Amino acid sequence: MIYPKISIITPSFNQAEFLERTILSVLEQNYPNLEYIIIDGGSTDGSVEIIRKYEKRLAFWVSEKDRGQSHAINKGLQMAAGDWVAWQNSDDIFYPDAFRHIGDAARRRPQARLIIGDINLIDESDRVIREMKYVRPTYEALLAEGMVLTNQAAFWRRDLHSRIGYLNESLHYGFDYEWFLRILKDARGAIHLPYCLGALRYHDATKTSRSQALFDAEYVSIRAGREIPEWKKNIYRARRLFLTLANGEFSYVFRGISRRASRSIR
């Protein structure tokens, strides 16, 4: 069986506490057609020593000053040779068999241009904080609801870059949101797999935990001129609820309703 080539890029900067777990989550997939690229921004915390432990299993790595996370990812994407590409941050992880699920889906669905899965939110010790279940993403749903997918479980065809370019390096917080909007506007062949493919780690040093106001400001600027009215947002919320239930995720939906109810009571 021939699996499509998958290229993974890890942008890295001073995340030595978590970096090895990220690297192993890629290499221990034992995927037969993998290209792994690490772009380090000149770390001084021992990250380079960790990368060197695995350099024989990497297609390429470098440690040098860059212009930020999106620039680092672009450097890797521009040298990637895989049929499918993705990035995984240096504090996040893939779960076992994630790449085989992607490879199988890519072979079964040759029209697919974006494949996403579900994720977990995890803490510093890899304990699950919360599950995140998604549905098939669309451009309009992303505009209406925000990030209803994440890079931790998202893979796209590399040939999309020839049409839509690379990540917007002028953005520092919402570049992933803007990127997936561009993908979904260009490529209608998006599919969702009912598997937990990766995990997003919450800890004190993450941009998400430190800079929510800056995230919100960039999201507003990205959506400028293409805002969705509230009634249409409700339609997309209902769509997500219906599709989640159609996937059999009844307990997940019930837990979400319970959380919202408890917050409203408080």
DRENMI-563063 format. One line per field, with one value per residue (C-alpha): x, z, y. Coordinates in steps of 0.25 Angstrom, whole numbers, plus 2048, in hexadecimal, padded with zeros to 3 digits. Layout:
# DRENMI-563063
u <- [X:...]
w <- [Z:...]
v <- [Y:...]
//
This chain:
# DRENMI-563063
u <- [800:805:803:803:80F:80C:815:815:81B:81D:821:829:82D:831:827:831:828:81E:826:82B:81C:818:824:821:812:816:821:81A:80F:818:811:818:819:81C:824:827:82C:82F:832:837:838:846:841:84B:844:849:83F:84B:851:844:842:850:84C:843:84A:84C:83D:83B:83A:83F:841:847:849:84A:843:835:82A:820:818:811:81E:824:819:81A:829:825:819:821:82B:821:81F:814:806:800:805:803:809:80A:80E:81A:811:806:805:7FF:7F8:7FC:7F7:7F4:7FC:7F6:7E8:7EC:7F3:7E7:7DD:7E6:7E6:7D7:7D3:7DD:7D4:7D7:7E0:7DF:7DD:7DA:7D8:7D4:7DE:7DF:7E4:7EF:7F7:806:805:7FD:7F1:7E4:7DD:7D2:7CE:7CC:7C3:7C2:7B9:7BC:7C2:7BD:7C1:7B4:7B4:7C2:7BE:7B1:7B7:7C6:7D0:7C8:7D4:7E3:7F0:7F3:7EA:7EA:7F1:7F0:7F5:802:7FE:7F4:800:802:7F5:7F3:801:806:803:801:80E:808:7FF:804:7F8:7ED:7F6:7F0:7E2:7E5:7EC:7E1:7D7:7DF:7E0:7D1:7CD:7D6:7D4:7C6:7CC:7CC:7C9:7C9:7CD:7C7:7D4:7DC:7E9:7F0:7F1:7F2:7FA:7F5:800:804:80E:804:800:7F1:7F2:7FA:7F4:7E6:7E3:7ED:7E7:7D9:7DF:7E5:7D9:7D0:7DA:7DA:7CB:7CA:7C1:7BB:7B4:7A8:79B:796:78B:794:79E:793:790:79F:79E:792:799:7A5:79C:794:7A0:7A7:79A:79A:7A8:7A2:7A9:79D:7A5:7AE:7A3:79C:7A9:7AA:79C:79E:7AB:7A3:798:7A1:7A8:79B:796:7A3]
w <- [800:7FC:806:801:806:812:816:824:828:837:83A:847:850:85F:862:866:871:867:85A:85B:85E:851:849:84E:84B:83C:83B:843:839:831:825:818:810:819:818:825:825:832:831:83E:840:847:854:860:86A:866:85A:850:858:858:849:847:84E:842:836:82F:82E:829:81B:81F:82B:82E:83A:836:839:831:831:839:839:82C:825:82B:826:818:817:81A:810:805:806:808:7FE:803:7FC:809:813:821:82D:83B:846:84F:85B:854:850:846:84B:846:839:835:828:824:825:81C:812:812:810:805:7FD:7FF:7FC:7F1:7EF:7FD:7FF:80E:818:827:834:842:84D:85C:865:86E:87A:87C:880:874:87C:874:878:86E:861:855:84A:83C:830:821:820:816:813:818:825:828:826:82E:83A:83A:83B:839:836:83B:835:83F:836:828:81C:80E:800:7FD:7EF:7F5:7F8:7E9:7E9:7F6:7FB:809:817:819:821:825:82E:83C:843:838:82D:82E:82D:821:81B:81C:817:80A:809:80B:801:7F6:7F9:7FB:7FD:80C:814:823:829:836:83D:847:840:849:855:858:865:86F:878:87D:872:866:85E:860:86F:86F:863:861:85F:854:84D:84E:847:83C:83A:838:82E:826:825:822:816:816:823:825:82B:838:832:828:834:83B:82E:82E:83D:83A:82F:838:843:839:832:840:844:836:839:846:850:859:866:861:85D:86B:872:86A:86D:87C:87C:875:87F:88B:886:884:893:898]
v <- [800:80E:819:827:82F:838:844:849:856:85A:868:869:874:871:866:85C:857:852:851:842:83E:845:83F:831:832:834:82A:81F:81F:815:81B:815:821:82D:83A:841:84F:857:866:86C:87B:87B:874:876:86C:85F:85D:85C:850:849:84B:846:839:836:83C:82F:82D:83B:840:84D:856:864:86D:87C:889:88A:894:88D:880:882:885:878:870:876:873:864:864:86A:85E:853:849:841:83F:843:84E:852:859:855:85F:85C:85A:852:844:83A:82D:81F:81B:82A:829:81C:821:82D:824:81A:826:82C:81F:81D:82B:830:83D:841:84E:850:845:848:840:842:846:846:852:84D:853:853:844:840:83E:840:84D:84C:846:84E:848:84E:84C:84E:85C:867:875:87B:873:878:886:884:87C:87F:874:867:85F:860:85E:853:84A:850:84B:851:84F:855:859:863:86C:86F:876:87C:87F:87D:882:891:895:8A2:89B:896:890:88D:888:87A:880:888:87C:872:87D:87E:86F:86D:878:872:863:85D:84F:84F:843:840:833:82E:82C:833:836:840:848:857:85A:865:86A:878:87B:879:885:881:882:88F:897:895:8A3:8A4:897:89E:8AA:8A2:89A:8A7:8AC:89F:89F:8AD:8AF:8A1:8A1:897:89C:895:88E:887:884:87D:874:870:86D:864:85D:85A:854:84C:846:843:83C:835:830:829:833:834:834:83F:848:845:849:856:85A:857:860:86B:86A:86A:876:87D:87A:87F]
//
